[in-house]
């Protein structure tokens, strides 16, 4: 709600449903990063053979 340039809460904010988002990993691409690191390690070990 915007009144005279002020952003005010809805008059129904006390009765609104609470939206909860469960905390997740901060780094969203953890599996992709692990796969790239594993691939890089495999390439290095193959080159040393």
Secondary structure, 3 states (H helix, E strand, C coil): CEECCEECCCCCCCCCCCCCCCCCCCCCCHHHHHHHHHHHHHHHHHHHC
